[in-house]
Amino acid sequence: MPSIDLNCDCGESFGAYVMGDDAAMLEIVTSANVACGFHGGDPEIMAATFRRAREKGVAVGAHPGFPDLWGFGRRRLPFSAAEIERLVAYQIGAAQALAAYAGHRLTHVKPHGALSNIATEESEVARALARATKAVDPRLVFLAVAGTKLEMAGKAEGLAVAREIYADRAYGDDALLLPRSQRGAVLHEPEKIAARVLAMLEEGAVIAVSGKRVPTGIDSVCVHGDTPNAVAIAAAVRQGVIGAGIALQSLASAQGGCAA
């Protein structure tokens, strides 16, 4: 039976400010990417998120981003590749520590927001992210946007790479995400999103808004935790995947099957 991971970005609340419904999402997904305090999250949120994920049997990863709480890590900041490498290593270390504190184990690393977008296009930044991951723990899975320089960088560094597609984001013909500033870049209709995800899984391709298919391997599907109807979207995707006879399997259990 074919299998797929369903991941979400979570733990992105900060202090008294709530972002998303992590409790509900952790009932649905198989892997969670936990913010590390730079674009969202804090030690209290991180520890609580890792603890709840452990209780629900959800695999966890570090979700490092730019140090940009005001912009939620979605603004492009002028850090050098070397600075980015250390920023990411710092955040992975924090995530490992708080996961251990909560009795859980870090499985993977997935870059967030603008940092991820830059790395899908720029090899130097992608390699910095992969080097940081390898330096902290070479056993960690590198969760990368499918078919991009991130995927290539993880493979070049000898990491286990899991290739992800986005359920709730639209793609251009280059198989990169459309900028959030562009109309239609963020998708909101659960049933249509679930059908689109199934089509991509069945065809083994990213489907652009133009209808163009870009072939790629797919190991994981992401739903953003901060999307207003994220829970409904995640539930629809989960139901659609299971209904199509595809098993759900976390990055922790599927690690051996990731691309290398």
Secondary structure as GFF3:
##gff-version 3
##sequence-region A 1 260
A	DSSP	beta_strand	3	10	.	.	.	ID=ss1
A	DSSP	alpha_helix	22	25	.	.	.	ID=ss2
A	DSSP	beta_strand	31	35	.	.	.	ID=ss3
A	DSSP	alpha_helix	43	56	.	.	.	ID=ss4
A	DSSP	beta_strand	59	63	.	.	.	ID=ss5
A	DSSP	alpha_helix	81	101	.	.	.	ID=ss6
A	DSSP	beta_strand	106	109	.	.	.	ID=ss7
A	DSSP	alpha_helix	113	121	.	.	.	ID=ss8
A	DSSP	alpha_helix	123	136	.	.	.	ID=ss9
A	DSSP	beta_strand	141	145	.	.	.	ID=ss10
A	DSSP	alpha_helix	149	156	.	.	.	ID=ss11
A	DSSP	beta_strand	161	166	.	.	.	ID=ss12
A	DSSP	alpha_helix	190	203	.	.	.	ID=ss13
A	DSSP	beta_strand	205	207	.	.	.	ID=ss14
A	DSSP	beta_strand	213	215	.	.	.	ID=ss15
A	DSSP	beta_strand	220	224	.	.	.	ID=ss16
A	DSSP	alpha_helix	230	243	.	.	.	ID=ss17
A	DSSP	beta_strand	247	248	.	.	.	ID=ss18
A	DSSP	three_ten_helix	255	257	.	.	.	ID=ss19
###
